[in-house]
Amino acid sequence: MAKSTDRYKWIVLSNTTLGMLMATIDMSIMLIAMPDIFRGIHIDPLAPSNSFYFLWMILGFMVVTSVLVVTLGRLGDMYGRVKMYNLGFAVYTFFSLLLTATWMSGKAAAIWLVIMRIFQGVGSAMLMANSTAILTDAFPENERGMAIGINQIAGISGSFIGLILGGLLAPIQWRLIFLVSVPVGLFGTIWAYLKLKEVPRRQHAKLDWAGNATFALGLVGIMVGITYGIQPYGHHSMGWDSPRVLASLGLGVILLIAFAIIEYRVDEPMFNLSLFKIRAFSSGSLSTLLASMGRGGLMFMMIIWLQGIWLPIHGFDFSRTPLWAGIYMLPLTLGFLIAGPISGYLSDRYGARPFATGGMLVAALSFFLLELIPVDFSYWQFGGILLLNGLSMGVFAAPNRAGVMNSLPAQHRGVGSGMNSTFQNSAQVLSIGVFFSLMILGLSASLPQDLFQGLVAHGVSVAAARHASHLPAVSTLFAAFLGYSPVLHLLPHGVLAHLTKAQLSAIGGRKFFPNLISKPFSSGLDVAFNFSVVACLVAAGASWMRGGKYHFQDSTEALDQYEGLKRLAQSQTRGS
């Protein structure tokens, strides 16, 4: 029996790790493949009217996973975590196939891809919400750190593996970035249905419909506001003062406040606020939120740094920069892969606090070192700092997650895992908004004048140069992000036709735009990295506050005390 149990836990680890890897690969695989996708469906992603499709193909997947993981974790607690997980694998695979089968072109194809990505995200959310809880059920407490470490690092690494995979497959055929998930998804689905076993749990629980609705709509409102906040509005470089953005953010905040009130009053809440009475859970969740905010926008900034500046300066055509940006970021992935399982194993013996706290302190140091190197860096410096960042984040992620899950009673592991994943995923979307906003502010200060002067100096008419220089800075960022030659893309064909071959070669070459953007980009990077340093330092402090090596009895006593106070408050409310 012991051998059978031992064999089963490794089956669980293998399958859930595969699920997490595929789910997170799909979060990033489109980032590098975007130019090929838009060329394939015949649409210009940089046209102002098309920015919606560009942003929602990337962020729609992240938004839906952030919104649904808690609900799906709760449903897993109620009806079976393995059932929800298995269904997630099937849903994920089915919509990967539908993404591959896109037959339309133009805006219709873009809308189809956005909708199918959202439904693919639903399947991914089912996997994310229940995989850690299934692992926690299968492994004893003294081995969970190692198991969750492997699972979490596979998930985090998937974000970076997706960059390479997208860069390799999309130039061959853009549909391959979705098709590659189908056979793996089919295998994982069949394997999960055949091998994973449901752990019996309580029945007749009620679903908190009011809490689910207010939470989902509130979080969507916040994230929609962030998405449109980084887009231009009127004559402004960003839309943070747009009535639509302000209304979306305001409504989102109001709904989340209503959600918190509802959760305190209902008998069986979706978002179990009583779990925050467990110090290890609340400290670990806060650390997750801050760490994700610190690193969430890092991938975008690194891609723009490499694609828009460093790689062109070092001889790479803009069309080749997406793939090579992913390759040059491999030290970050390597650091995760090395540190995650080792720190998870050691945290089983010594507790989560020293590893999670130390990881965040070193992560803060790595962001500070990135701020010190020049924009045109020596790669050994850049690669070494990326490796240090990956190691530090790997040292943090697995022990922190294991500490959070070990602090939870068995009946709350699904919703607790979903809550922790919500903090991680929503913080990444929030971080992207923060990083892009800081970067656009830095670019908007000096790029228009520098661009105007540079274009006029190379033969572009004053009127055309002034028009190009007043285009939103976000268009320049998107162009660099997508691997286009930004200056040539910003100028109309009629203007380009009047330039000599030498002038076209100069402004469309590998050095004109990188030299133009380097100084304002560096200023924006400094502010963004300072934000990451502060977030990581606060995360280190929060992690230290979790206490020493966790004792499960602490959480049981805290929950019992809180539930008693809650029942008393509810009875008084009803009596009045």
Secondary structure, DSSP 8 states (H G I E B T S, - for coil): -HHHHHHHHHHHHHHHHHHHHHHHHHHHHHHHHHHHHHHHTT--TTSGGGHHHHHHHHHHHHHHHHHHHHHHHHHHHHH-HHHHHHHHHHHHHHHHHHHHT----HHHHHHHHHHHHHHHHHHHHHHHHHHHHHHHHHS-GGGHHHHHHHHHHHHHHHHHHHHHHHHHHTTT-TTHHHHTHHHHHHHHHHHHHHH-------------HHHHHHHHHHHHHHHHHHHHHTS-BTTBSS-TT-HHHHHHHHHHHHHHHHHHHHHHHSSS-SS-GGGGGSHHHHHHHHHHHHHHHHHHTHHHHHHHHIIIIIHHHTT--GGGHHHHHHHHTHHHHHHHHHHHHHHHHHHHHH-SHHHHHHHHHHHHHHHHHHHHS-SS--HHHHHHHHHHHHHHHHHHHHHHHHHHHHTS-GGGHHHHHHHHHHHHHHHHHHHHHHHHHHHHHHHHHHHHHHHHHHHHHTT--HHHHHHHHTS-HHHHHHHHHHT--HHHHHS-HHHHHTS-HHHHHHHTSTTHHHHHHHHHHHHHHHHHHHHHHHHHHHHHHHHHTT-SS--HHHHHHHHHHHHHHHHHHHHHHHH-
